[in-house]
Amino acid sequence: MVNQSKGVITLDTLFAVLPAILIVFYVVKSSAFIVQQNQFQMEQQEKFDKLVSVADYLVNYGLTKKENGKYHPNWIIELNQEKINKAFDASGLEKVKVGFEKGTGTCIYRIITYGEQKEIKKLYFCTGEVSI
Amino acid sequence: MKTLESIISLLVFVSIAIMLIPEPKELDYSVYKTQIANDIWRVFELRNNFVGFDKNKLNDDANKITELTSLCIEFEEEDVTSCIPETKTIQIRKMAIVDGNPKTITMRIGQNNQN
């Protein structure tokens, strides 16, 4: 004699297992999403911090006027491309443009005085990569 | 019955999980903002605006910086303001010589969205 109720129990179990599988799937999926999101954000923050720190170095020492061995932060006489490239090469940032005109990609600016007349200027540091 | 219970559990779990997913945070600009505030102070120093605390020169240079950056610069209690900031971004306190006496000055930097 065939036990008809046995099949019903199996079907019910199957329907109970399905949401459980969906829960596991959703947990894995959302965890992966969160990890990916955090990783992307950390990378962007790291790039931004690098740009900020290299710009800070250039504005305080790298490009500044030096008199009797003393640096004058925020006072730049000329934009020495060699010094700029050296600083950015060391940081690992690529395609960086420094100038008084805003470039492409992620840009920050610093306020400086330029030339012997100490003219107030906005100096841009742009990575040339896609905007953060 | 078990199916119904499982589906309800799934719905509850999904709702909680959606609530727990963190909103993407914005970049941390705090260090950069401090650097900008110090830049502004340094530019005033370099242009000798603190020698005798010349308010006219300070106002002129503050206006020039506002023109360049859209940032409002305000010296608290010293009657120097380039524009009224809608949102206060940062403030720094430093020493300057005012009327021959050392005085701690508070400089506020804010954003004016209209500029």
gemmi code that builds the backbone of each chain (N, CA, C; Angstrom):
import gemmi

chains = {
    "A": [
        ("MET", (0.843, -1.198, 0.000), (0.000, 0.000, 0.000), (0.885, 1.258, 0.000)),
        ("VAL", (0.536, 2.188, -0.835), (1.354, 3.401, -0.976), (0.997, 4.403, 0.125)),
        ("ASN", (2.002, 4.921, 0.794), (1.767, 5.941, 1.835), (1.690, 7.335, 1.178)),
        ("GLN", (0.459, 7.838, 1.063), (0.259, 9.113, 0.347), (0.755, 10.330, 1.134)),
        ("SER", (0.641, 10.259, 2.462), (1.031, 11.407, 3.292), (2.549, 11.648, 3.274)),
        ("LYS", (3.323, 10.584, 2.961), (4.782, 10.716, 2.945), (5.237, 11.765, 1.922)),
        ("GLY", (4.618, 11.744, 0.767), (4.938, 12.688, -0.305), (4.647, 14.118, 0.102)),
        ("VAL", (3.555, 14.338, 0.813), (3.149, 15.679, 1.256), (4.184, 16.253, 2.222)),
        ("ILE", (4.657, 15.412, 3.118), (5.675, 15.864, 4.096), (6.944, 16.287, 3.358)),
        ("THR", (7.344, 15.509, 2.374), (8.563, 15.828, 1.614), (8.422, 17.177, 0.903)),
        ("LEU", (7.229, 17.390, 0.306), (6.966, 18.638, -0.417), (7.017, 19.837, 0.522)),
        ("ASP", (6.434, 19.630, 1.730), (6.422, 20.702, 2.722), (7.845, 21.029, 3.178)),
        ("THR", (8.647, 19.991, 3.361), (10.048, 20.185, 3.766), (10.797, 20.953, 2.686)),
        ("LEU", (10.488, 20.561, 1.440), (11.138, 21.212, 0.306), (10.859, 22.726, 0.304)),
        ("PHE", (9.584, 23.065, 0.550), (9.208, 24.487, 0.591), (9.829, 25.203, 1.787)),
        ("ALA", (10.073, 24.443, 2.862), (10.707, 25.048, 4.043), (12.193, 25.281, 3.808)),
        ("VAL", (12.796, 24.374, 3.039), (14.241, 24.473, 2.773), (14.526, 25.641, 1.810)),
        ("LEU", (13.604, 25.856, 0.891), (13.785, 26.896, -0.131), (14.049, 28.280, 0.481)),
        ("PRO", (13.209, 28.766, 1.427), (13.518, 30.060, 2.049), (14.845, 30.049, 2.791)),
        ("ALA", (15.173, 28.877, 3.385), (16.453, 28.801, 4.102), (17.616, 28.998, 3.137)),
        ("ILE", (17.502, 28.375, 1.963), (18.550, 28.536, 0.940), (18.614, 29.990, 0.495)),
        ("LEU", (17.430, 30.587, 0.324), (17.376, 31.996, -0.080), (18.035, 32.897, 0.958)),
        ("ILE", (17.810, 32.543, 2.259), (18.434, 33.334, 3.327), (19.952, 33.266, 3.214)),
        ("VAL", (20.455, 32.044, 3.065), (21.919, 31.857, 2.956), (22.448, 32.628, 1.746)),
        ("PHE", (21.732, 32.495, 0.622), (22.145, 33.173, -0.608), (22.194, 34.691, -0.394)),
        ("TYR", (21.149, 35.189, 0.278), (21.063, 36.627, 0.503), (22.178, 37.115, 1.429)),
        ("VAL", (22.468, 36.301, 2.470), (23.539, 36.666, 3.414), (24.867, 36.773, 2.677)),
        ("VAL", (25.158, 35.754, 1.854), (26.424, 35.736, 1.108), (26.495, 36.926, 0.164)),
        ("LYS", (25.384, 37.152, -0.547), (25.326, 38.229, -1.538), (25.524, 39.601, -0.877)),
        ("SER", (24.779, 39.816, 0.214), (24.872, 41.137, 0.851), (26.231, 41.341, 1.519)),
        ("SER", (26.816, 40.263, 2.070), (28.156, 40.382, 2.666), (29.161, 40.777, 1.600)),
        ("ALA", (29.067, 40.130, 0.447), (29.991, 40.427, -0.653), (29.844, 41.875, -1.091)),
        ("PHE", (28.578, 42.328, -1.142), (28.298, 43.710, -1.553), (28.918, 44.704, -0.574)),
        ("ILE", (28.724, 44.416, 0.734), (29.249, 45.330, 1.762), (30.775, 45.377, 1.719)),
        ("VAL", (31.388, 44.190, 1.587), (32.861, 44.126, 1.537), (33.378, 44.903, 0.332)),
        ("GLN", (32.719, 44.703, -0.814), (33.128, 45.380, -2.059), (32.994, 46.901, -1.916)),
        ("GLN", (31.875, 47.297, -1.327), (31.594, 48.730, -1.116), (32.666, 49.365, -0.228)),
        ("ASN", (32.980, 48.675, 0.884), (33.977, 49.195, 1.825), (35.364, 49.252, 1.195)),
        ("GLN", (35.670, 48.229, 0.412), (36.982, 48.170, -0.236), (37.138, 49.325, -1.227)),
        ("PHE", (36.085, 49.572, -2.008), (36.103, 50.663, -2.989), (36.281, 52.002, -2.288)),
        ("GLN", (35.521, 52.147, -1.197), (35.587, 53.398, -0.443), (36.971, 53.616, 0.171)),
        ("MET", (37.552, 52.534, 0.669), (38.897, 52.631, 1.263), (39.934, 53.023, 0.210)),
        ("GLU", (39.796, 52.432, -0.968), (40.734, 52.749, -2.060), (40.630, 54.224, -2.441)),
        ("GLN", (39.381, 54.723, -2.534), (39.167, 56.127, -2.893), (39.743, 57.056, -1.830)),
        ("GLN", (39.519, 56.671, -0.554), (40.031, 57.491, 0.555), (41.563, 57.497, 0.534)),
        ("GLU", (42.137, 56.326, 0.234), (43.595, 56.205, 0.193), (44.182, 57.100, -0.901)),
        ("LYS", (43.543, 57.072, -2.085), (44.011, 57.903, -3.205), (43.897, 59.383, -2.852)),
        ("PHE", (42.756, 59.728, -2.252), (42.525, 61.134, -1.886), (43.559, 61.583, -0.851)),
        ("ASP", (43.798, 60.735, 0.161), (44.764, 61.087, 1.211), (46.167, 61.247, 0.645)),
        ("LYS", (46.513, 60.391, -0.322), (47.832, 60.495, -0.962), (47.955, 61.834, -1.682)),
        ("LEU", (46.914, 62.177, -2.423), (46.909, 63.437, -3.165), (47.054, 64.615, -2.201)),
        ("VAL", (46.299, 64.552, -1.092), (46.345, 65.622, -0.086), (47.738, 65.722, 0.539)),
        ("SER", (48.344, 64.573, 0.854), (49.643, 64.629, 1.532), (50.753, 65.085, 0.592)),
        ("VAL", (50.704, 64.656, -0.678), (51.739, 65.106, -1.623), (51.575, 66.607, -1.885)),
        ("ALA", (50.329, 67.057, -2.027), (50.076, 68.488, -2.235), (50.587, 69.277, -1.026)),
        ("ASP", (50.389, 68.739, 0.163), (50.839, 69.407, 1.381), (52.364, 69.502, 1.416)),
        ("TYR", (53.010, 68.407, 1.015), (54.483, 68.417, 0.980), (54.973, 69.482, -0.007)),
        ("LEU", (54.377, 69.508, -1.195), (54.826, 70.462, -2.222), (54.598, 71.911, -1.798)),
        ("VAL", (53.451, 72.141, -1.142), (53.112, 73.516, -0.733), (53.960, 73.975, 0.472)),
        ("ASN", (54.366, 73.017, 1.309), (55.148, 73.382, 2.495), (56.658, 73.325, 2.297)),
        ("TYR", (57.131, 72.429, 1.407), (58.583, 72.279, 1.215), (58.982, 72.201, -0.259)),
        ("GLY", (58.401, 71.241, -0.962), (58.856, 70.899, -2.306), (58.990, 72.062, -3.267)),
        ("LEU", (57.968, 72.904, -3.317), (57.968, 73.988, -4.305), (58.224, 75.367, -3.696)),
        ("THR", (58.353, 75.405, -2.393), (58.373, 76.723, -1.741), (59.719, 77.441, -1.850)),
        ("LYS", (59.638, 78.729, -1.620), (60.851, 79.562, -1.645), (61.727, 79.171, -0.453)),
        ("LYS", (63.024, 79.069, -0.722), (63.957, 78.699, 0.341), (65.007, 79.800, 0.462)),
        ("GLU", (65.100, 80.355, 1.656), (66.073, 81.424, 1.903), (66.920, 81.057, 3.105)),
        ("ASN", (68.231, 81.072, 2.928), (69.164, 80.738, 4.009), (68.794, 79.413, 4.685)),
        ("GLY", (68.431, 78.462, 3.884), (68.092, 77.139, 4.419), (66.735, 77.061, 5.080)),
        ("LYS", (65.975, 78.169, 5.037), (64.651, 78.173, 5.675), (63.547, 78.171, 4.618)),
        ("TYR", (62.597, 77.274, 4.812), (61.482, 77.203, 3.859), (60.406, 78.234, 4.208)),
        ("HIS", (59.738, 78.729, 3.180), (58.609, 79.636, 3.389), (57.346, 78.952, 2.867)),
        ("PRO", (56.659, 78.224, 3.742), (55.467, 77.506, 3.286), (54.454, 78.429, 2.603)),
        ("ASN", (53.798, 77.904, 1.595), (52.751, 78.601, 0.826), (53.274, 79.760, -0.029)),
        ("TRP", (54.569, 79.886, -0.140), (55.138, 80.922, -1.005), (55.922, 80.225, -2.118)),
        ("ILE", (55.362, 80.253, -3.297), (55.964, 79.547, -4.432), (56.429, 80.560, -5.468)),
        ("ILE", (57.658, 80.395, -5.908), (58.210, 81.307, -6.901), (57.988, 80.755, -8.311)),
        ("GLU", (58.198, 79.464, -8.464), (57.928, 78.859, -9.782), (57.478, 77.405, -9.591)),
        ("LEU", (56.699, 76.922, -10.572), (56.238, 75.540, -10.503), (57.292, 74.658, -11.179)),
        ("ASN", (58.156, 74.094, -10.376), (59.234, 73.269, -10.889), (58.701, 71.867, -11.188)),
        ("GLN", (58.537, 71.588, -12.484), (57.930, 70.321, -12.914), (58.725, 69.103, -12.445)),
        ("GLU", (60.044, 69.266, -12.389), (60.894, 68.139, -11.972), (60.594, 67.746, -10.518)),
        ("LYS", (60.460, 68.768, -9.668), (60.161, 68.503, -8.249), (58.758, 67.914, -8.086)),
        ("ILE", (57.831, 68.406, -8.914), (56.451, 67.901, -8.855), (56.437, 66.422, -9.243)),
        ("ASN", (57.091, 66.102, -10.360), (57.115, 64.708, -10.830), (57.767, 63.792, -9.804)),
        ("LYS", (58.847, 64.279, -9.200), (59.578, 63.477, -8.217), (58.672, 63.138, -7.025)),
        ("ALA", (57.952, 64.144, -6.552), (57.074, 63.939, -5.394), (55.952, 62.966, -5.719)),
        ("PHE", (55.354, 63.120, -6.904), (54.233, 62.245, -7.251), (54.687, 60.847, -7.629)),
        ("ASP", (55.872, 60.728, -8.202), (56.397, 59.390, -8.508), (56.586, 58.596, -7.226)),
        ("ALA", (57.090, 59.269, -6.212), (57.333, 58.607, -4.931), (56.024, 58.165, -4.274)),
        ("SER", (54.940, 58.897, -4.540), (53.653, 58.571, -3.910), (52.925, 57.435, -4.623)),
        ("GLY", (53.294, 57.174, -5.858), (52.617, 56.116, -6.607), (51.396, 56.612, -7.369)),
        ("LEU", (51.106, 57.892, -7.257), (49.979, 58.445, -8.006), (50.425, 58.729, -9.449)),
        ("GLU", (49.532, 58.460, -10.375), (49.897, 58.649, -11.783), (49.119, 59.796, -12.412)),
        ("LYS", (49.610, 60.270, -13.520), (48.958, 61.296, -14.346), (48.573, 62.533, -13.536)),
        ("VAL", (49.420, 62.947, -12.622), (49.080, 64.102, -11.789), (49.460, 65.397, -12.498)),
        ("LYS", (48.533, 66.340, -12.463), (48.806, 67.643, -13.063), (48.718, 68.716, -11.986)),
        ("VAL", (49.690, 69.586, -11.968), (49.697, 70.679, -11.004), (49.709, 71.985, -11.782)),
        ("GLY", (48.804, 72.859, -11.463), (48.767, 74.128, -12.183), (47.677, 75.042, -11.663)),
        ("PHE", (47.595, 76.204, -12.271), (46.602, 77.188, -11.828), (45.247, 77.001, -12.504)),
        ("GLU", (45.208, 76.098, -13.494), (43.937, 75.780, -14.147), (43.488, 74.404, -13.670)),
        ("LYS", (42.193, 74.263, -13.465), (41.672, 72.981, -12.994), (41.774, 71.933, -14.100)),
        ("GLY", (42.323, 70.775, -13.757), (42.459, 69.691, -14.730), (41.296, 68.714, -14.657)),
        ("THR", (41.510, 67.530, -15.183), (40.446, 66.518, -15.173), (40.639, 65.576, -13.986)),
        ("GLY", (39.597, 64.815, -13.702), (39.677, 63.812, -12.631), (39.518, 64.417, -11.260)),
        ("THR", (40.111, 63.753, -10.281), (39.999, 64.220, -8.905), (40.959, 65.383, -8.670)),
        ("CYS", (40.413, 66.510, -8.262), (41.236, 67.699, -8.046), (41.074, 68.224, -6.624)),
        ("ILE", (42.176, 68.667, -6.072), (42.103, 69.445, -4.827), (42.857, 70.742, -5.105)),
        ("TYR", (42.654, 71.727, -4.273), (43.432, 72.947, -4.468), (44.032, 73.398, -3.155)),
        ("ARG", (45.080, 74.187, -3.254), (45.682, 74.818, -2.081), (45.821, 76.311, -2.386)),
        ("ILE", (45.725, 77.104, -1.357), (45.839, 78.548, -1.558), (47.287, 78.944, -1.262)),
        ("ILE", (47.887, 79.639, -2.199), (49.307, 79.992, -2.061), (49.532, 81.464, -2.437)),
        ("THR", (50.733, 81.919, -2.177), (51.144, 83.206, -2.741), (52.192, 82.877, -3.801)),
        ("TYR", (52.084, 83.558, -4.940), (52.943, 83.207, -6.074), (53.825, 84.380, -6.498)),
        ("GLY", (55.086, 84.045, -6.741), (56.022, 85.047, -7.251), (56.519, 85.995, -6.175)),
        ("GLU", (57.402, 86.873, -6.587), (57.981, 87.834, -5.635), (56.911, 88.808, -5.126)),
        ("GLN", (55.874, 89.041, -5.939), (54.797, 89.966, -5.545), (53.810, 89.332, -4.561)),
        ("LYS", (53.974, 88.053, -4.316), (53.102, 87.280, -3.413), (51.626, 87.423, -3.797)),
        ("GLU", (51.361, 87.151, -5.041), (49.989, 87.216, -5.537), (49.203, 86.000, -5.033)),
        ("ILE", (47.989, 86.227, -4.559), (47.194, 85.103, -4.032), (46.684, 84.256, -5.202)),
        ("LYS", (46.956, 82.963, -5.130), (46.529, 82.067, -6.222), (45.987, 80.769, -5.653)),
        ("LYS", (45.249, 80.100, -6.528), (44.687, 78.796, -6.184), (45.466, 77.765, -7.007)),
        ("LEU", (46.175, 76.868, -6.337), (46.988, 75.890, -7.055), (46.284, 74.533, -7.043)),
        ("TYR", (45.989, 74.031, -8.243), (45.258, 72.764, -8.358), (46.206, 71.583, -8.443)),
        ("PHE", (45.792, 70.493, -7.824), (46.488, 69.205, -7.933), (45.442, 68.202, -8.424)),
        ("CYS", (45.587, 67.732, -9.651), (44.591, 66.824, -10.230), (45.241, 65.497, -10.611)),
        ("THR", (44.532, 64.419, -10.316), (45.109, 63.104, -10.608), (44.895, 62.665, -12.047)),
        ("GLY", (43.918, 63.258, -12.714), (43.639, 62.871, -14.099), (42.837, 61.586, -14.173)),
        ("GLU", (42.631, 60.929, -13.029), (41.813, 59.718, -13.025), (40.350, 60.116, -12.843)),
        ("VAL", (39.482, 59.111, -12.936), (38.045, 59.378, -12.819), (37.751, 60.000, -11.450)),
        ("SER", (36.841, 60.976, -11.440), (36.521, 61.693, -10.197), (36.062, 60.762, -9.090)),
        ("ILE", (36.506, 61.111, -7.886), (36.084, 60.334, -6.705), (34.697, 60.787, -6.306)),
    ],
    "B": [
        ("MET", (2.203, 24.970, 6.695), (2.434, 25.851, 7.862), (3.907, 26.219, 7.985)),
        ("LYS", (4.742, 25.162, 7.804), (6.193, 25.399, 7.884), (6.645, 26.362, 6.785)),
        ("THR", (6.038, 26.206, 5.609), (6.383, 27.061, 4.473), (6.083, 28.519, 4.807)),
        ("LEU", (4.900, 28.705, 5.361), (4.482, 30.059, 5.726), (5.441, 30.666, 6.748)),
        ("GLU", (5.803, 29.849, 7.751), (6.736, 30.318, 8.792), (8.080, 30.701, 8.170)),
        ("SER", (8.522, 29.841, 7.261), (9.825, 30.097, 6.615), (9.791, 31.377, 5.794)),
        ("ILE", (8.687, 31.571, 5.080), (8.573, 32.773, 4.245), (8.550, 34.026, 5.117)),
        ("ILE", (7.820, 33.937, 6.233), (7.775, 35.086, 7.151), (9.174, 35.354, 7.712)),
        ("SER", (9.890, 34.269, 8.081), (11.264, 34.425, 8.593), (12.141, 35.099, 7.559)),
        ("LEU", (11.993, 34.671, 6.317), (12.802, 35.251, 5.226), (12.526, 36.742, 5.086)),
        ("LEU", (11.229, 37.074, 5.112), (10.853, 38.482, 4.973), (11.436, 39.323, 6.104)),
        ("VAL", (11.327, 38.794, 7.337), (11.867, 39.521, 8.499), (13.373, 39.686, 8.348)),
        ("PHE", (14.039, 38.587, 7.952), (15.489, 38.636, 7.801), (15.909, 39.650, 6.733)),
        ("VAL", (15.210, 39.585, 5.592), (15.551, 40.505, 4.491), (15.363, 41.953, 4.938)),
        ("SER", (14.268, 42.225, 5.660), (14.012, 43.598, 6.125), (15.116, 44.070, 7.048)),
        ("ILE", (15.521, 43.179, 7.997), (16.580, 43.559, 8.943), (17.895, 43.778, 8.194)),
        ("ALA", (18.187, 42.867, 7.261), (19.446, 42.969, 6.508), (19.509, 44.261, 5.709)),
        ("ILE", (18.375, 44.640, 5.104), (18.340, 45.889, 4.323), (18.615, 47.082, 5.230)),
        ("MET", (18.040, 47.017, 6.437), (18.257, 48.121, 7.385), (19.709, 48.189, 7.827)),
        ("LEU", (20.370, 47.022, 7.913), (21.740, 46.985, 8.430), (22.804, 47.333, 7.402)),
        ("ILE", (22.443, 47.298, 6.118), (23.446, 47.631, 5.089), (23.852, 49.087, 5.272)),
        ("PRO", (25.136, 49.337, 5.507), (25.541, 50.722, 5.768), (25.438, 51.593, 4.527)),
        ("GLU", (25.048, 52.838, 4.765), (25.011, 53.822, 3.680), (26.451, 54.113, 3.267)),
        ("PRO", (26.702, 54.273, 1.975), (28.082, 54.596, 1.598), (28.512, 55.933, 2.199)),
        ("LYS", (29.625, 55.877, 2.946), (30.092, 57.095, 3.629), (30.793, 58.016, 2.638)),
        ("GLU", (30.766, 59.307, 2.957), (31.490, 60.257, 2.117), (32.964, 60.247, 2.500)),
        ("LEU", (33.781, 60.779, 1.624), (35.208, 60.839, 1.921), (35.455, 61.741, 3.126)),
        ("ASP", (36.513, 61.444, 3.849), (36.865, 62.244, 5.016), (37.750, 63.412, 4.568)),
        ("TYR", (37.186, 64.614, 4.626), (37.905, 65.807, 4.163), (38.489, 66.617, 5.320)),
        ("SER", (38.411, 66.090, 6.553), (38.750, 66.906, 7.720), (40.191, 67.447, 7.678)),
        ("VAL", (41.146, 66.595, 7.308), (42.549, 67.033, 7.274), (42.720, 68.111, 6.199)),
        ("TYR", (42.111, 67.856, 5.049), (42.205, 68.796, 3.928), (41.623, 70.166, 4.298)),
        ("LYS", (40.498, 70.147, 5.004), (39.862, 71.409, 5.416), (40.767, 72.189, 6.358)),
        ("THR", (41.423, 71.471, 7.281), (42.352, 72.131, 8.209), (43.511, 72.739, 7.436)),
        ("GLN", (43.991, 72.013, 6.429), (45.097, 72.535, 5.616), (44.683, 73.813, 4.893)),
        ("ILE", (43.474, 73.832, 4.367), (42.984, 75.026, 3.657), (42.899, 76.215, 4.625)),
        ("ALA", (42.390, 75.959, 5.830), (42.287, 77.037, 6.828), (43.682, 77.571, 7.172)),
        ("ASN", (44.632, 76.650, 7.332), (46.008, 77.080, 7.638), (46.647, 77.796, 6.451)),
        ("ASP", (46.284, 77.385, 5.229), (46.764, 78.079, 4.024), (46.333, 79.539, 4.060)),
        ("ILE", (45.061, 79.741, 4.377), (44.507, 81.101, 4.379), (45.227, 81.967, 5.415)),
        ("TRP", (45.408, 81.387, 6.597), (46.122, 82.119, 7.660), (47.552, 82.451, 7.213)),
        ("ARG", (48.205, 81.458, 6.601), (49.596, 81.614, 6.150), (49.698, 82.687, 5.052)),
        ("VAL", (48.705, 82.702, 4.156), (48.701, 83.706, 3.083), (48.579, 85.111, 3.689)),
        ("PHE", (47.729, 85.254, 4.692), (47.613, 86.556, 5.373), (48.937, 86.945, 6.010)),
        ("GLU", (49.598, 85.951, 6.610), (50.900, 86.207, 7.254), (51.931, 86.652, 6.225)),
        ("LEU", (51.989, 85.898, 5.104), (52.975, 86.199, 4.060), (52.760, 87.582, 3.469)),
        ("ARG", (51.512, 88.004, 3.390), (51.220, 89.315, 2.817), (51.215, 90.417, 3.893)),
        ("ASN", (51.794, 90.067, 5.039), (51.988, 91.013, 6.149), (50.692, 91.659, 6.646)),
        ("ASN", (49.608, 90.932, 6.554), (48.333, 91.501, 7.002), (48.207, 91.540, 8.523)),
        ("PHE", (49.025, 90.718, 9.190), (48.941, 90.708, 10.652), (49.870, 91.742, 11.294)),
        ("VAL", (50.711, 92.361, 10.450), (51.578, 93.412, 11.002), (50.684, 94.627, 11.247)),
        ("GLY", (50.428, 94.892, 12.507), (49.530, 95.993, 12.841), (48.054, 95.624, 12.663)),
        ("PHE", (47.823, 94.392, 12.321), (46.467, 93.876, 12.100), (45.633, 94.841, 11.241)),
        ("ASP", (46.116, 95.027, 10.022), (45.466, 95.953, 9.093), (44.160, 95.348, 8.566)),
        ("LYS", (43.048, 95.836, 9.093), (41.748, 95.251, 8.743), (41.369, 95.481, 7.285)),
        ("ASN", (41.801, 96.635, 6.737), (41.482, 96.894, 5.321), (42.183, 95.892, 4.417)),
        ("LYS", (43.474, 95.672, 4.702), (44.235, 94.704, 3.910), (43.670, 93.298, 4.100)),
        ("LEU", (43.320, 92.996, 5.338), (42.750, 91.673, 5.625), (41.441, 91.473, 4.858)),
        ("ASN", (40.601, 92.513, 4.865), (39.335, 92.431, 4.149), (39.554, 92.251, 2.645)),
        ("ASP", (40.515, 93.006, 2.112), (40.804, 92.910, 0.674), (41.250, 91.498, 0.293)),
        ("ASP", (42.189, 90.979, 1.093), (42.705, 89.637, 0.786), (41.654, 88.558, 1.043)),
        ("ALA", (40.854, 88.760, 2.079), (39.779, 87.801, 2.358), (38.790, 87.783, 1.187)),
        ("ASN", (38.482, 88.978, 0.656), (37.580, 89.051, -0.507), (38.179, 88.372, -1.729)),
        ("LYS", (39.483, 88.548, -1.892), (40.167, 87.932, -3.028), (40.097, 86.398, -2.925)),
        ("ILE", (40.320, 85.890, -1.700), (40.266, 84.432, -1.500), (38.836, 83.924, -1.705)),
        ("THR", (37.869, 84.698, -1.241), (36.468, 84.310, -1.444), (36.139, 84.245, -2.937)),
        ("GLU", (36.669, 85.232, -3.659), (36.462, 85.270, -5.107), (37.027, 84.008, -5.775)),
        ("LEU", (38.188, 83.583, -5.292), (38.851, 82.413, -5.882), (38.212, 81.089, -5.462)),
        ("THR", (37.818, 81.008, -4.203), (37.436, 79.694, -3.656), (35.973, 79.547, -3.235)),
        ("SER", (35.237, 80.641, -3.189), (33.851, 80.656, -2.676), (33.787, 80.385, -1.174)),
        ("LEU", (34.917, 80.458, -0.510), (34.918, 80.245, 0.935), (34.755, 81.592, 1.642)),
        ("CYS", (33.923, 81.609, 2.664), (33.746, 82.841, 3.434), (34.736, 82.844, 4.596)),
        ("ILE", (35.389, 83.958, 4.783), (36.385, 84.069, 5.852), (35.905, 85.108, 6.854)),
        ("GLU", (35.970, 84.725, 8.105), (35.428, 85.594, 9.140), (36.378, 85.596, 10.336)),
        ("PHE", (36.798, 86.788, 10.760), (37.612, 86.894, 11.969), (36.680, 87.325, 13.094)),
        ("GLU", (36.483, 86.424, 13.995), (35.557, 86.686, 15.087), (36.045, 87.877, 15.917)),
        ("GLU", (35.163, 88.740, 16.266), (35.413, 89.921, 17.116), (36.354, 90.943, 16.478)),
        ("GLU", (36.741, 90.768, 15.238), (37.696, 91.707, 14.637), (37.133, 92.463, 13.434)),
        ("ASP", (35.860, 92.315, 13.189), (35.209, 93.094, 12.145), (35.819, 92.839, 10.752)),
        ("VAL", (36.191, 91.625, 10.509), (36.700, 91.254, 9.186), (35.865, 90.081, 8.687)),
        ("THR", (35.126, 90.299, 7.613), (34.287, 89.242, 7.052), (34.217, 89.414, 5.541)),
        ("SER", (34.487, 88.369, 4.822), (34.408, 88.481, 3.358), (32.991, 88.197, 2.863)),
        ("CYS", (32.302, 87.323, 3.532), (30.873, 87.075, 3.254), (30.298, 86.263, 4.411)),
        ("ILE", (28.984, 86.200, 4.459), (28.353, 85.467, 5.561), (28.234, 83.999, 5.151)),
        ("PRO", (28.912, 83.108, 5.880), (28.844, 81.700, 5.486), (27.493, 81.066, 5.819)),
        ("GLU", (27.014, 80.248, 4.915), (25.758, 79.532, 5.183), (26.036, 78.288, 6.013)),
        ("THR", (27.175, 77.681, 5.745), (27.566, 76.515, 6.544), (28.983, 76.738, 7.060)),
        ("LYS", (29.132, 76.573, 8.371), (30.466, 76.718, 8.977), (31.254, 75.440, 8.691)),
        ("THR", (32.428, 75.598, 8.144), (33.217, 74.424, 7.801), (34.270, 74.133, 8.866)),
        ("ILE", (35.048, 75.147, 9.174), (36.137, 74.916, 10.137), (36.517, 76.236, 10.800)),
        ("GLN", (37.069, 76.142, 11.977), (37.601, 77.351, 12.608), (38.953, 77.042, 13.251)),
        ("ILE", (39.866, 78.001, 13.152), (41.169, 77.815, 13.800), (41.448, 79.028, 14.680)),
        ("ARG", (42.197, 78.793, 15.732), (42.564, 79.869, 16.663), (44.077, 79.998, 16.652)),
        ("LYS", (44.559, 81.205, 16.386), (46.003, 81.438, 16.376), (46.302, 82.790, 16.990)),
        ("MET", (47.574, 82.970, 17.261), (48.000, 84.210, 17.891), (48.389, 85.254, 16.836)),
        ("ALA", (47.981, 86.510, 17.060), (48.395, 87.610, 16.181), (48.615, 88.849, 17.051)),
        ("ILE", (49.333, 89.795, 16.486), (49.574, 91.028, 17.248), (48.526, 92.061, 16.827)),
        ("VAL", (47.654, 92.419, 17.738), (46.611, 93.412, 17.467), (46.867, 94.618, 18.371)),
        ("ASP", (47.025, 95.789, 17.743), (47.318, 97.025, 18.479), (48.523, 96.843, 19.424)),
        ("GLY", (49.524, 96.155, 18.954), (50.748, 95.979, 19.733), (50.700, 94.885, 20.772)),
        ("ASN", (49.552, 94.292, 20.940), (49.433, 93.247, 21.965), (49.115, 91.888, 21.327)),
        ("PRO", (49.716, 90.836, 21.875), (49.374, 89.512, 21.347), (47.925, 89.145, 21.694)),
        ("LYS", (47.249, 88.607, 20.714), (45.843, 88.272, 20.943), (45.493, 86.985, 20.186)),
        ("THR", (44.722, 86.146, 20.807), (44.292, 84.929, 20.122), (43.106, 85.269, 19.222)),
        ("ILE", (43.279, 84.986, 17.956), (42.242, 85.320, 16.980), (41.575, 84.023, 16.493)),
        ("THR", (40.269, 84.085, 16.381), (39.556, 82.934, 15.836), (39.162, 83.242, 14.396)),
        ("MET", (39.633, 82.416, 13.500), (39.259, 82.594, 12.091), (38.295, 81.479, 11.700)),
        ("ARG", (37.170, 81.890, 11.151), (36.169, 80.897, 10.736), (36.101, 80.844, 9.222)),
        ("ILE", (36.028, 79.638, 8.723), (35.897, 79.441, 7.281), (34.566, 78.733, 7.046)),
        ("GLY", (33.820, 79.226, 6.111), (32.537, 78.592, 5.817), (32.253, 78.613, 4.336)),
        ("GLN", (31.234, 77.909, 3.976), (30.873, 77.825, 2.558), (29.644, 78.685, 2.308)),
        ("ASN", (29.744, 79.484, 1.256), (28.575, 80.246, 0.843), (28.133, 79.705, -0.504)),
        ("ASN", (26.981, 79.049, -0.512), (26.539, 78.369, -1.740), (26.162, 79.328, -2.858)),
        ("GLN", (25.924, 80.587, -2.483), (25.523, 81.551, -3.522), (26.697, 81.977, -4.386)),
        ("ASN", (27.921, 81.874, -3.818), (29.093, 82.307, -4.575), (29.522, 81.266, -5.591)),
    ],
}
model = gemmi.Model(1)
for chain_id, residues in chains.items():
    chain = gemmi.Chain(chain_id)
    for i, (resn, *xyz) in enumerate(residues, 1):
        res = gemmi.Residue()
        res.name, res.seqid = resn, gemmi.SeqId(i, " ")
        for name, pos in zip(("N", "CA", "C"), xyz):
            atom = gemmi.Atom()
            atom.name, atom.element = name, gemmi.Element(name[0])
            atom.pos, atom.b_iso = gemmi.Position(*pos), 0.0
            res.add_atom(atom)
        chain.add_residue(res)
    model.add_chain(chain)
structure = gemmi.Structure()
structure.add_model(model)
structure.setup_entities()
